[in-house]
């Protein structure tokens, strides 16, 4: 790579912008007329906690959703509020609220999620059939490798910024 960010005639900024746009445009694709991608992911997390975590008594804490989805508490709160307004989850405060807030899935939320999962399975089966399972596995491995490199670069940039600030 040269100093101007080009390698073999490719512009790193343009490639990065395409990657970012594709990544976030997928984020906005509705997976159905009912749930968008972030809602589906949040519901899947809540359902998993409800089914797998006996020690939490089916409670999924807002801070855990925020952490796993890499969202701020404010963004997570907005996402959860939308699900609550539609009757898909219940949002409850532990004690006086200082111990945290958690969500649980309602029966209608469980039913909707089960239908949504069936739709997602059918969609992904068709996509994998067209794209190829080997291609998908290779793409996922490349994405993980890219993510590792990006995280490393971001950490290095933050260290350089911290050093410069001192």
C-alpha positions in Angstrom: 0.0 0.0 0.0 1.3 3.4 -0.9 1.1 6.5 1.3 -2.0 7.8 -0.6 -3.9 4.7 0.4 -3.8 3.0 -3.0 -2.6 -0.4 -3.8 -2.7 -1.8 -7.3 -4.9 1.2 -8.4 -7.4 0.6 -5.6 -8.5 3.4 -3.3 -8.6 2.3 0.3 -11.2 4.9 1.3 -13.5 4.0 -1.6 -13.3 0.3 -0.8 -13.8 1.0 2.9 -16.8 3.2 2.1 -18.4 0.4 0.0 -17.7 -2.1 2.8 -19.3 0.2 5.4 -22.3 1.0 3.2 -22.9 -2.7 2.5 -22.5 -3.6 6.1 -25.0 -1.0 7.3 -27.5 -1.3 4.5 -27.8 -5.0 5.4 -28.5 -3.8 9.0 -31.5 -1.9 7.7 -33.0 -4.7 5.5 -36.3 -5.8 7.0 -36.2 -9.6 7.5 -40.0 -9.5 7.4 -42.8 -7.0 7.5 -42.7 -7.5 11.3 -39.1 -7.4 12.5 -36.1 -5.6 11.1 -32.6 -7.1 11.6 -31.8 -5.4 15.0 -35.2 -6.4 16.4 -34.8 -10.0 15.2 -31.3 -10.2 16.8 -32.5 -8.7 20.1 -35.5 -11.0 20.2 -33.2 -14.0 19.5 -31.0 -13.0 22.4 -33.9 -12.6 24.7 -35.4 -15.9 23.7 -32.0 -17.6 24.1 -31.7 -16.2 27.7 -35.2 -17.2 28.4 -34.6 -20.8 27.3 -31.0 -21.4 28.4 -30.3 -19.3 31.5 -32.2 -20.7 34.5 -30.1 -18.6 37.0 -31.5 -15.4 35.5 -35.1 -16.7 35.6 -35.6 -15.8 31.9 -34.5 -12.2 32.4 -32.3 -10.5 29.8 -30.8 -7.3 31.1 -30.7 -4.2 28.9 -27.0 -3.7 29.5 -26.4 -7.3 28.2 -28.3 -6.6 25.0 -26.4 -3.3 24.5 -23.1 -5.1 25.0 -23.8 -8.0 22.8 -25.3 -5.8 20.0 -22.6 -3.2 20.4 -25.2 -0.5 20.9 -25.4 2.4 23.4 -27.9 2.0 26.3 -29.9 4.8 24.6 -30.1 2.9 21.3 -30.9 -0.3 23.1 -33.6 1.4 25.1 -35.2 2.7 21.9 -35.1 -0.8 20.3 -36.6 -2.4 23.3 -39.3 0.3 23.7 -40.5 -0.5 20.1 -40.7 -4.2 21.0 -42.5 -3.4 24.2 -45.0 -1.1 22.5 -45.9 -3.9 20.1 -46.5 -6.3 23.0 -43.6 -8.6 22.1 -41.7 -8.2 25.4 -42.2 -7.0 28.9 -39.7 -4.4 30.3 -39.3 -4.5 34.1 -37.1 -2.8 36.7 -35.3 -4.8 39.3 -36.2 -3.4 42.7 -36.4 0.4 42.5 -34.6 0.3 39.1 -31.1 0.9 40.5 -30.4 -2.9 40.1 -31.0 -2.7 36.4 -33.8 -3.3 33.9 -34.6 -6.5 32.1 -36.9 -7.8 29.5 -38.8 -11.1 29.0 -40.7 -12.4 26.0 -44.5 -12.3 26.0 -46.5 -15.3 24.7 -47.3 -13.2 21.5 -43.6 -12.3 21.2 -42.7 -16.0 21.4 -45.3 -16.9 18.7 -44.1 -14.1 16.4 -40.5 -15.0 16.9 -41.1 -18.6 16.1 -42.9 -17.6 12.9 -40.0 -15.2 12.1 -37.4 -17.9 12.7 -39.2 -20.2 10.2 -39.2 -17.5 7.6 -35.5 -16.7 8.2 -34.7 -20.4 7.9 -36.5 -20.7 4.6 -34.8 -17.5 3.3 -31.3 -18.6 4.3 -31.8 -22.1 2.8 -32.6 -20.5 -0.5 -29.8 -18.0 -0.3 -27.3 -20.7 0.7 -28.5 -22.9 -2.2 -27.9 -20.1 -4.7 -24.7 -18.7 -3.1 -23.2 -22.1 -2.0 -22.5 -23.3 1.5 -18.7 -23.3 0.8 -18.8 -19.7 -0.5 -20.8 -18.6 2.6 -18.3 -20.3 5.0 -15.4 -18.7 3.1 -17.1 -15.3 3.3 -17.8 -15.6 7.0 -14.2 -16.6 7.6 -12.9 -13.7 5.6 -15.3 -11.3 7.4 -14.0 -12.6 10.8 -10.4 -12.1 9.6 -11.2 -8.6 8.4 -12.9 -7.8 11.7 -9.8 -8.9 13.6 -7.6 -6.7 11.5 -10.0 -3.7 11.8 -10.1 -4.1 15.6 -6.3 -4.3 15.7 -5.9 -1.1 13.6 -8.5 0.7 15.7 -6.7 -0.2 18.9 -3.4 1.0 17.5 -5.0 4.3 16.4 -6.5 4.8 19.9 -3.1 4.1 21.5 -1.4 6.6 19.2 -4.1 9.2 20.0 -3.7 8.5 23.7 0.1 8.9 23.4 -0.2 12.1 21.5 -2.7 13.5 24.0 -0.2 12.9 26.9 
